[in-house]
Amino acid sequence: MKVLVIQPKVGMGDMVIYLPYIHAISEKYRSAVSILVKKNSRAHELLIDDEHIGEIITLDRTNNNSGSHDGLSGFFNLVNKIKEKKFDKVFIFNSSLRYFFIAKFAGIHKIAQYPLFRKKDNIVTSAKIFVENELNLIISTQPKLRIDQHNFKNIKDQFSDKFKHICLGISASGPTKRWAVQNYINLCKKINENVPTKFYLAAGKNDKSLVDQILKSNIGSNCTSFTSLKINETLPIIKNCDLYLGNDTGWLHIASALNVKCLALFMDSPVQAYGKYSSNINVIIPEGETEETTTHNTLGANRISFDKVLNKSIELLIN
């Protein structure tokens, strides 16, 4: 059976979180599946070594409706693109009528989709219930990223065992989800005083100013930046780290899916959705909040306890 999965969310983190369910679909039908995803999901780089993924089709939709799959003409552009591939079944991780009709017009007879017009809820719970009901299986929420073992070993051989190695997630999807860069500089200094450590700055080109501040600090000589690397080039580096430490961002979910211990700072995003699906993730929340109350619009960056982050980081490093 030729299967398509439509996953229209933006971002690396969401792409990673959906992997257990995409893998389950592939295993159920004993075939690699095609996926329709947005470019910003970075699926082409994240899933380059994933045997469960066949073709990756780029969904070109934008916020200003300028994409080739936006509007009425874009609707039919996408219909034609999918129709020519002659899929037997589609799984739609979305409750929009648009994708239902795209599948119908593309001639896909078996359509599995979230309930139409569903209100936003927990991303993990929605996907788990949807796919488990369709496949009649129990599926772990823990994602697994596949990486080339040769690349993994090459990086491992380059890592000195005189140091601990931390993937430092200073990036974020918005300023309210980002702990101040000076906090990270001070934190790295304190960690290094207790445990000799190398830091790998998980950030993109848009975060160059943050990276530069760290590299120019007196901890900079212990740091390596990811800004000039492709996502797939960072995966074996992250996999070899002892700890992910940083904001709730795509890099957190990548590290979790590579089975790395994580310490995630949640200050303006929902812990229940993005911090509880993996046993690899430990969370720090703002003072005065609970895991249930830490969500969108918590605006708690200034209430993250430096001492709690430091003490938990060292605990996770040495245990």
C-alpha positions as YAML, in Angstrom:
chain: A
units: angstrom
residues:
- id: 1
  name: MET
  ca: [0.00, 0.00, 0.00]
- id: 2
  name: LYS
  ca: [1.30, 3.44, -0.94]
- id: 3
  name: VAL
  ca: [0.79, 5.78, 2.03]
- id: 4
  name: LEU
  ca: [1.03, 9.56, 2.40]
- id: 5
  name: VAL
  ca: [1.32, 11.40, 5.73]
- id: 6
  name: ILE
  ca: [0.35, 15.09, 5.82]
- id: 7
  name: GLN
  ca: [2.02, 16.96, 8.69]
- id: 8
  name: PRO
  ca: [1.53, 20.70, 8.05]
- id: 9
  name: LYS
  ca: [3.03, 22.17, 11.25]
- id: 10
  name: VAL
  ca: [6.09, 24.43, 11.13]
- id: 11
  name: GLY
  ca: [9.32, 23.69, 12.94]
- id: 12
  name: MET
  ca: [11.86, 20.98, 13.73]
- id: 13
  name: GLY
  ca: [10.40, 20.23, 17.14]
- id: 14
  name: ASP
  ca: [6.96, 19.32, 15.84]
- id: 15
  name: MET
  ca: [8.51, 17.21, 13.08]
- id: 16
  name: VAL
  ca: [10.45, 15.22, 15.66]
- id: 17
  name: ILE
  ca: [7.45, 14.82, 17.99]
- id: 18
  name: TYR
  ca: [5.40, 13.23, 15.18]
- id: 19
  name: LEU
  ca: [8.08, 10.64, 14.35]
- id: 20
  name: PRO
  ca: [6.79, 7.78, 16.58]
- id: 21
  name: TYR
  ca: [3.46, 7.88, 14.76]
- id: 22
  name: ILE
  ca: [4.96, 8.14, 11.28]
- id: 23
  name: HIS
  ca: [7.26, 5.22, 12.10]
- id: 24
  name: ALA
  ca: [4.30, 3.20, 13.38]
- id: 25
  name: ILE
  ca: [2.39, 3.83, 10.14]
- id: 26
  name: SER
  ca: [5.41, 2.74, 8.09]
- id: 27
  name: GLU
  ca: [5.85, -0.43, 10.15]
- id: 28
  name: LYS
  ca: [2.14, -1.27, 9.98]
- id: 29
  name: TYR
  ca: [2.14, -1.16, 6.18]
- id: 30
  name: ARG
  ca: [5.68, -2.58, 5.89]
- id: 31
  name: SER
  ca: [6.77, 0.18, 3.58]
- id: 32
  name: ALA
  ca: [8.45, 3.56, 3.69]
- id: 33
  name: VAL
  ca: [5.85, 6.35, 3.65]
- id: 34
  name: SER
  ca: [5.82, 9.65, 1.81]
- id: 35
  name: ILE
  ca: [5.38, 12.77, 3.90]
- id: 36
  name: LEU
  ca: [4.00, 16.20, 2.98]
- id: 37
  name: VAL
  ca: [5.67, 18.77, 5.24]
- id: 38
  name: LYS
  ca: [6.70, 22.41, 5.26]
- id: 39
  name: LYS
  ca: [10.28, 23.39, 4.45]
- id: 40
  name: ASN
  ca: [10.80, 24.79, 7.95]
- id: 41
  name: SER
  ca: [10.22, 21.34, 9.39]
- id: 42
  name: ARG
  ca: [13.77, 20.60, 8.11]
- id: 43
  name: ALA
  ca: [12.60, 17.07, 7.32]
- id: 44
  name: HIS
  ca: [15.01, 16.77, 4.38]
- id: 45
  name: GLU
  ca: [17.93, 17.07, 6.80]
- id: 46
  name: LEU
  ca: [16.48, 15.46, 9.92]
- id: 47
  name: LEU
  ca: [15.26, 12.33, 8.15]
- id: 48
  name: ILE
  ca: [18.06, 11.77, 5.66]
- id: 49
  name: ASP
  ca: [18.98, 8.42, 7.29]
- id: 50
  name: ASP
  ca: [15.46, 7.29, 8.21]
- id: 51
  name: GLU
  ca: [14.45, 4.07, 6.44]
- id: 52
  name: HIS
  ca: [10.78, 4.69, 7.27]
- id: 53
  name: ILE
  ca: [10.66, 7.76, 5.04]
- id: 54
  name: GLY
  ca: [10.45, 7.45, 1.28]
- id: 55
  name: GLU
  ca: [9.68, 10.70, -0.53]
- id: 56
  name: ILE
  ca: [9.53, 14.08, 1.22]
- id: 57
  name: ILE
  ca: [7.13, 16.46, -0.54]
- id: 58
  name: THR
  ca: [7.45, 20.13, 0.35]
- id: 59
  name: LEU
  ca: [4.23, 21.92, 1.33]
- id: 60
  name: ASP
  ca: [4.65, 25.49, 0.09]
- id: 61
  name: ARG
  ca: [2.27, 27.54, 2.24]
- id: 62
  name: THR
  ca: [3.19, 30.91, 3.77]
- id: 63
  name: ASN
  ca: [1.81, 33.42, 6.25]
- id: 64
  name: ASN
  ca: [1.28, 35.99, 3.48]
- id: 65
  name: ASN
  ca: [-0.45, 33.53, 1.11]
- id: 66
  name: SER
  ca: [2.32, 33.78, -1.49]
- id: 67
  name: GLY
  ca: [3.20, 30.08, -1.57]
- id: 68
  name: SER
  ca: [2.55, 27.86, -4.56]
- id: 69
  name: HIS
  ca: [0.06, 25.84, -2.47]
- id: 70
  name: ASP
  ca: [-1.85, 28.85, -1.09]
- id: 71
  name: GLY
  ca: [-5.25, 30.01, -2.29]
- id: 72
  name: LEU
  ca: [-7.52, 28.31, -4.83]
- id: 73
  name: SER
  ca: [-4.85, 27.90, -7.50]
- id: 74
  name: GLY
  ca: [-2.46, 26.53, -4.88]
- id: 75
  name: PHE
  ca: [-5.13, 24.06, -3.79]
- id: 76
  name: PHE
  ca: [-5.27, 22.57, -7.28]
- id: 77
  name: ASN
  ca: [-1.48, 22.73, -7.68]
- id: 78
  name: LEU
  ca: [-1.18, 20.53, -4.62]
- id: 79
  name: VAL
  ca: [-4.02, 18.25, -5.71]
- id: 80
  name: ASN
  ca: [-2.28, 17.62, -9.03]
- id: 81
  name: LYS
  ca: [1.08, 17.03, -7.37]
- id: 82
  name: ILE
  ca: [-0.39, 14.42, -5.03]
- id: 83
  name: LYS
  ca: [-2.70, 12.85, -7.62]
- id: 84
  name: GLU
  ca: [0.15, 11.89, -9.93]
- id: 85
  name: LYS
  ca: [1.72, 9.79, -7.16]
- id: 86
  name: LYS
  ca: [-1.37, 7.56, -6.83]
- id: 87
  name: PHE
  ca: [-1.50, 7.09, -3.07]
- id: 88
  name: ASP
  ca: [-3.79, 4.43, -1.60]
- id: 89
  name: LYS
  ca: [-4.17, 5.98, 1.85]
- id: 90
  name: VAL
  ca: [-3.45, 9.25, 3.63]
- id: 91
  name: PHE
  ca: [-3.03, 10.12, 7.30]
- id: 92
  name: ILE
  ca: [-3.78, 13.81, 7.92]
- id: 93
  name: PHE
  ca: [-2.38, 15.27, 11.17]
- id: 94
  name: ASN
  ca: [-4.71, 18.24, 10.92]
- id: 95
  name: SER
  ca: [-8.45, 18.90, 11.28]
- id: 96
  name: SER
  ca: [-8.88, 21.25, 8.31]
- id: 97
  name: LEU
  ca: [-11.40, 20.61, 5.56]
- id: 98
  name: ARG
  ca: [-8.81, 21.88, 3.06]
- id: 99
  name: TYR
  ca: [-6.61, 18.81, 3.44]
- id: 100
  name: PHE
  ca: [-9.62, 16.48, 3.40]
- id: 101
  name: PHE
  ca: [-10.73, 17.86, 0.04]
- id: 102
  name: ILE
  ca: [-7.16, 17.84, -1.31]
- id: 103
  name: ALA
  ca: [-7.02, 14.12, -0.57]
- id: 104
  name: LYS
  ca: [-10.47, 13.55, -2.09]
- id: 105
  name: PHE
  ca: [-9.67, 15.50, -5.27]
- id: 106
  name: ALA
  ca: [-6.33, 13.67, -5.52]
- id: 107
  name: GLY
  ca: [-8.19, 10.38, -5.71]
- id: 108
  name: ILE
  ca: [-7.09, 8.92, -2.38]
- id: 109
  name: HIS
  ca: [-9.86, 6.55, -1.33]
- id: 110
  name: LYS
  ca: [-8.74, 5.81, 2.24]
- id: 111
  name: ILE
  ca: [-8.54, 8.98, 4.32]
- id: 112
  name: ALA
  ca: [-7.69, 9.03, 8.02]
- id: 113
  name: GLN
  ca: [-7.81, 12.48, 9.61]
- id: 114
  name: TYR
  ca: [-8.14, 14.30, 12.92]
- id: 115
  name: PRO
  ca: [-11.80, 15.12, 13.71]
- id: 116
  name: LEU
  ca: [-12.81, 18.09, 11.58]
- id: 117
  name: PHE
  ca: [-12.81, 21.55, 13.19]
- id: 118
  name: ARG
  ca: [-11.05, 20.23, 16.29]
- id: 119
  name: LYS
  ca: [-9.85, 22.93, 18.68]
- id: 120
  name: LYS
  ca: [-6.14, 23.11, 19.53]
- id: 121
  name: ASP
  ca: [-5.07, 20.71, 22.23]
- id: 122
  name: ASN
  ca: [-2.03, 18.72, 23.34]
- id: 123
  name: ILE
  ca: [0.00, 17.95, 20.20]
- id: 124
  name: VAL
  ca: [1.29, 14.64, 21.55]
- id: 125
  name: THR
  ca: [-2.06, 13.41, 22.87]
- id: 126
  name: SER
  ca: [-3.85, 14.26, 19.61]
- id: 127
  name: ALA
  ca: [-1.34, 12.39, 17.45]
- id: 128
  name: LYS
  ca: [-1.16, 9.39, 19.78]
- id: 129
  name: ILE
  ca: [-4.92, 8.89, 20.02]
- id: 130
  name: PHE
  ca: [-5.38, 9.41, 16.28]
- id: 131
  name: VAL
  ca: [-2.80, 6.88, 15.10]
- id: 132
  name: GLU
  ca: [-3.44, 4.32, 17.84]
- id: 133
  name: ASN
  ca: [-7.13, 4.27, 16.93]
- id: 134
  name: GLU
  ca: [-6.36, 3.91, 13.24]
- id: 135
  name: LEU
  ca: [-3.74, 1.18, 13.62]
- id: 136
  name: ASN
  ca: [-5.15, -0.54, 16.73]
- id: 137
  name: LEU
  ca: [-1.75, -0.32, 18.39]
- id: 138
  name: ILE
  ca: [-0.20, 1.16, 21.51]
- id: 139
  name: ILE
  ca: [2.57, 3.57, 20.47]
- id: 140
  name: SER
  ca: [5.33, 5.02, 22.63]
- id: 141
  name: THR
  ca: [5.54, 8.81, 22.58]
- id: 142
  name: GLN
  ca: [9.38, 8.66, 22.56]
- id: 143
  name: PRO
  ca: [10.70, 9.73, 19.13]
- id: 144
  name: LYS
  ca: [13.84, 8.20, 17.62]
- id: 145
  name: LEU
  ca: [16.02, 9.97, 15.09]
- id: 146
  name: ARG
  ca: [18.11, 7.71, 12.88]
- id: 147
  name: ILE
  ca: [21.66, 8.86, 12.12]
- id: 148
  name: ASP
  ca: [24.56, 7.43, 10.16]
- id: 149
  name: GLN
  ca: [26.62, 5.31, 12.56]
- id: 150
  name: HIS
  ca: [29.87, 6.03, 10.72]
- id: 151
  name: ASN
  ca: [29.39, 9.77, 11.27]
- id: 152
  name: PHE
  ca: [28.49, 9.14, 14.90]
- id: 153
  name: LYS
  ca: [31.69, 7.17, 15.50]
- id: 154
  name: ASN
  ca: [33.85, 9.77, 13.74]
- id: 155
  name: ILE
  ca: [32.58, 12.48, 16.10]
- id: 156
  name: LYS
  ca: [32.92, 10.19, 19.11]
- id: 157
  name: ASP
  ca: [36.58, 9.64, 18.28]
- id: 158
  name: GLN
  ca: [37.11, 13.42, 18.20]
- id: 159
  name: PHE
  ca: [35.52, 14.07, 21.61]
- id: 160
  name: SER
  ca: [38.01, 14.26, 24.46]
- id: 161
  name: ASP
  ca: [37.11, 12.18, 27.50]
- id: 162
  name: LYS
  ca: [38.78, 14.83, 29.67]
- id: 163
  name: PHE
  ca: [35.65, 16.94, 29.28]
- id: 164
  name: LYS
  ca: [31.91, 16.62, 29.54]
- id: 165
  name: HIS
  ca: [30.05, 17.78, 26.43]
- id: 166
  name: ILE
  ca: [26.89, 19.92, 26.50]
- id: 167
  name: CYS
  ca: [24.63, 20.90, 23.62]
- id: 168
  name: LEU
  ca: [23.60, 24.42, 24.62]
- id: 169
  name: GLY
  ca: [20.20, 25.39, 23.22]
- id: 170
  name: ILE
  ca: [20.31, 29.19, 23.19]
- id: 171
  name: SER
  ca: [17.92, 29.51, 20.25]
- id: 172
  name: ALA
  ca: [14.12, 29.85, 20.50]
- id: 173
  name: SER
  ca: [11.12, 30.57, 18.31]
- id: 174
  name: GLY
  ca: [10.59, 33.94, 20.01]
- id: 175
  name: PRO
  ca: [12.22, 36.24, 22.58]
- id: 176
  name: THR
  ca: [9.80, 35.32, 25.38]
- id: 177
  name: LYS
  ca: [10.90, 31.67, 25.13]
- id: 178
  name: ARG
  ca: [14.59, 32.52, 25.45]
- id: 179
  name: TRP
  ca: [16.62, 32.75, 28.65]
- id: 180
  name: ALA
  ca: [18.99, 35.72, 28.52]
- id: 181
  name: VAL
  ca: [22.28, 34.93, 26.80]
- id: 182
  name: GLN
  ca: [24.23, 36.43, 29.73]
- id: 183
  name: ASN
  ca: [22.62, 33.82, 31.97]
- id: 184
  name: TYR
  ca: [24.02, 31.12, 29.71]
- id: 185
  name: ILE
  ca: [27.47, 32.69, 29.76]
- id: 186
  name: ASN
  ca: [27.46, 32.80, 33.56]
- id: 187
  name: LEU
  ca: [26.06, 29.27, 33.71]
- id: 188
  name: CYS
  ca: [28.78, 27.87, 31.43]
- id: 189
  name: LYS
  ca: [31.46, 29.50, 33.58]
- id: 190
  name: LYS
  ca: [30.01, 27.94, 36.76]
- id: 191
  name: ILE
  ca: [29.58, 24.52, 35.20]
- id: 192
  name: ASN
  ca: [33.13, 24.57, 33.88]
- id: 193
  name: GLU
  ca: [34.46, 25.45, 37.34]
- id: 194
  name: ASN
  ca: [32.80, 22.32, 38.73]
- id: 195
  name: VAL
  ca: [33.11, 19.96, 35.74]
- id: 196
  name: PRO
  ca: [35.48, 20.68, 32.79]
- id: 197
  name: THR
  ca: [33.07, 21.00, 29.88]
- id: 198
  name: LYS
  ca: [32.89, 21.76, 26.16]
- id: 199
  name: PHE
  ca: [29.78, 23.53, 24.88]
- id: 200
  name: TYR
  ca: [28.15, 23.22, 21.45]
- id: 201
  name: LEU
  ca: [25.98, 26.22, 20.60]
- id: 202
  name: ALA
  ca: [22.74, 24.99, 19.04]
- id: 203
  name: ALA
  ca: [21.54, 28.01, 17.10]
- id: 204
  name: GLY
  ca: [20.95, 29.04, 13.49]
- id: 205
  name: LYS
  ca: [22.14, 31.93, 11.37]
- id: 206
  name: ASN
  ca: [19.38, 34.17, 12.75]
- id: 207
  name: ASP
  ca: [20.92, 33.77, 16.21]
- id: 208
  name: LYS
  ca: [24.39, 34.93, 15.18]
- id: 209
  name: SER
  ca: [24.38, 37.87, 17.59]
- id: 210
  name: LEU
  ca: [23.69, 35.53, 20.54]
- id: 211
  name: VAL
  ca: [26.38, 33.12, 19.41]
- id: 212
  name: ASP
  ca: [28.88, 35.94, 18.99]
- id: 213
  name: GLN
  ca: [28.27, 37.16, 22.55]
- id: 214
  name: ILE
  ca: [29.14, 33.73, 23.90]
- id: 215
  name: LEU
  ca: [32.14, 33.20, 21.63]
- id: 216
  name: LYS
  ca: [33.55, 36.60, 22.67]
- id: 217
  name: SER
  ca: [33.10, 35.88, 26.38]
- id: 218
  name: ASN
  ca: [35.76, 34.30, 28.56]
- id: 219
  name: ILE
  ca: [34.05, 30.91, 28.13]
- id: 220
  name: GLY
  ca: [34.17, 31.24, 24.34]
- id: 221
  name: SER
  ca: [37.28, 29.10, 23.93]
- id: 222
  name: ASN
  ca: [35.27, 26.15, 25.27]
- id: 223
  name: CYS
  ca: [32.49, 26.65, 22.71]
- id: 224
  name: THR
  ca: [31.76, 25.48, 19.17]
- id: 225
  name: SER
  ca: [28.96, 26.99, 17.08]
- id: 226
  name: PHE
  ca: [26.45, 25.15, 14.89]
- id: 227
  name: THR
  ca: [25.65, 28.22, 12.77]
- id: 228
  name: SER
  ca: [27.68, 27.10, 9.73]
- id: 229
  name: LEU
  ca: [26.50, 23.47, 9.87]
- id: 230
  name: LYS
  ca: [23.54, 21.76, 8.23]
- id: 231
  name: ILE
  ca: [21.07, 20.14, 10.61]
- id: 232
  name: ASN
  ca: [22.13, 16.62, 9.63]
- id: 233
  name: GLU
  ca: [25.76, 17.57, 10.35]
- id: 234
  name: THR
  ca: [24.84, 18.52, 13.91]
- id: 235
  name: LEU
  ca: [23.06, 15.24, 14.70]
- id: 236
  name: PRO
  ca: [26.15, 13.08, 15.40]
- id: 237
  name: ILE
  ca: [27.57, 15.92, 17.53]
- id: 238
  name: ILE
  ca: [24.42, 16.16, 19.63]
- id: 239
  name: LYS
  ca: [24.20, 12.37, 19.89]
- id: 240
  name: ASN
  ca: [27.69, 12.32, 21.45]
- id: 241
  name: CYS
  ca: [26.87, 15.00, 24.05]
- id: 242
  name: ASP
  ca: [26.32, 14.17, 27.70]
- id: 243
  name: LEU
  ca: [23.52, 16.69, 28.10]
- id: 244
  name: TYR
  ca: [21.22, 19.10, 26.26]
- id: 245
  name: LEU
  ca: [20.78, 22.27, 28.26]
- id: 246
  name: GLY
  ca: [18.64, 25.09, 26.99]
- id: 247
  name: ASN
  ca: [15.35, 26.61, 25.94]
- id: 248
  name: ASP
  ca: [12.27, 24.76, 24.74]
- id: 249
  name: THR
  ca: [13.22, 24.78, 21.08]
- id: 250
  name: GLY
  ca: [13.62, 22.37, 18.18]
- id: 251
  name: TRP
  ca: [17.10, 21.43, 19.36]
- id: 252
  name: LEU
  ca: [15.61, 20.12, 22.63]
- id: 253
  name: HIS
  ca: [13.38, 17.69, 20.77]
- id: 254
  name: ILE
  ca: [16.20, 16.61, 18.48]
- id: 255
  name: ALA
  ca: [18.39, 15.84, 21.50]
- id: 256
  name: SER
  ca: [15.58, 13.92, 23.18]
- id: 257
  name: ALA
  ca: [15.06, 11.86, 20.01]
- id: 258
  name: LEU
  ca: [18.79, 11.07, 19.96]
- id: 259
  name: ASN
  ca: [18.44, 9.65, 23.50]
- id: 260
  name: VAL
  ca: [20.44, 12.46, 25.13]
- id: 261
  name: LYS
  ca: [19.60, 13.61, 28.67]
- id: 262
  name: CYS
  ca: [17.91, 17.03, 28.49]
- id: 263
  name: LEU
  ca: [17.39, 19.93, 30.86]
- id: 264
  name: ALA
  ca: [14.79, 22.21, 29.29]
- id: 265
  name: LEU
  ca: [13.89, 25.69, 30.46]
- id: 266
  name: PHE
  ca: [10.18, 26.32, 29.98]
- id: 267
  name: MET
  ca: [9.22, 29.94, 30.43]
- id: 268
  name: ASP
  ca: [6.53, 30.69, 27.84]
- id: 269
  name: SER
  ca: [5.38, 27.40, 26.30]
- id: 270
  name: PRO
  ca: [3.26, 24.47, 27.53]
- id: 271
  name: VAL
  ca: [5.19, 21.95, 29.60]
- id: 272
  name: GLN
  ca: [2.38, 19.41, 29.40]
- id: 273
  name: ALA
  ca: [2.61, 19.32, 25.60]
- id: 274
  name: TYR
  ca: [6.33, 19.71, 24.95]
- id: 275
  name: GLY
  ca: [8.07, 18.64, 28.15]
- id: 276
  name: LYS
  ca: [6.41, 15.42, 29.30]
- id: 277
  name: TYR
  ca: [6.34, 13.08, 26.31]
- id: 278
  name: SER
  ca: [9.92, 11.83, 26.81]
- id: 279
  name: SER
  ca: [11.67, 10.45, 29.89]
- id: 280
  name: ASN
  ca: [14.84, 12.09, 28.54]
- id: 281
  name: ILE
  ca: [13.45, 15.57, 29.29]
- id: 282
  name: ASN
  ca: [13.83, 17.23, 32.69]
- id: 283
  name: VAL
  ca: [12.19, 20.63, 33.06]
- id: 284
  name: ILE
  ca: [12.84, 23.86, 34.92]
- id: 285
  name: ILE
  ca: [9.85, 26.18, 35.20]
- id: 286
  name: PRO
  ca: [9.50, 29.79, 36.43]
- id: 287
  name: GLU
  ca: [9.32, 30.40, 40.16]
- id: 288
  name: GLY
  ca: [5.69, 30.58, 41.29]
- id: 289
  name: GLU
  ca: [4.41, 28.38, 38.43]
- id: 290
  name: THR
  ca: [3.52, 24.70, 38.13]
- id: 291
  name: GLU
  ca: [3.96, 22.42, 35.15]
- id: 292
  name: GLU
  ca: [0.24, 22.84, 34.49]
- id: 293
  name: THR
  ca: [0.31, 26.65, 34.60]
- id: 294
  name: THR
  ca: [3.48, 27.05, 32.54]
- id: 295
  name: THR
  ca: [2.08, 27.57, 29.07]
- id: 296
  name: HIS
  ca: [1.76, 30.20, 26.37]
- id: 297
  name: ASN
  ca: [1.83, 33.77, 27.77]
- id: 298
  name: THR
  ca: [3.42, 32.72, 31.07]
- id: 299
  name: LEU
  ca: [6.24, 35.20, 30.30]
- id: 300
  name: GLY
  ca: [8.46, 33.68, 32.96]
- id: 301
  name: ALA
  ca: [11.99, 34.16, 31.57]
- id: 302
  name: ASN
  ca: [13.01, 36.42, 34.46]
- id: 303
  name: ARG
  ca: [11.71, 33.89, 37.01]
- id: 304
  name: ILE
  ca: [13.91, 30.96, 35.99]
- id: 305
  name: SER
  ca: [16.16, 30.25, 38.99]
- id: 306
  name: PHE
  ca: [19.84, 30.36, 38.03]
- id: 307
  name: ASP
  ca: [20.80, 28.17, 40.98]
- id: 308
  name: LYS
  ca: [18.22, 25.53, 40.10]
- id: 309
  name: VAL
  ca: [19.50, 25.37, 36.54]
- id: 310
  name: LEU
  ca: [23.13, 25.17, 37.68]
- id: 311
  name: ASN
  ca: [22.54, 22.50, 40.33]
- id: 312
  name: LYS
  ca: [20.38, 20.33, 38.07]
- id: 313
  name: SER
  ca: [22.86, 20.65, 35.19]
- id: 314
  name: ILE
  ca: [25.73, 19.39, 37.33]
- id: 315
  name: GLU
  ca: [23.58, 16.61, 38.78]
- id: 316
  name: LEU
  ca: [22.68, 15.36, 35.31]
- id: 317
  name: LEU
  ca: [26.28, 15.65, 34.09]
- id: 318
  name: ILE
  ca: [27.83, 13.55, 36.85]
- id: 319
  name: ASN
  ca: [25.09, 10.92, 37.24]
...
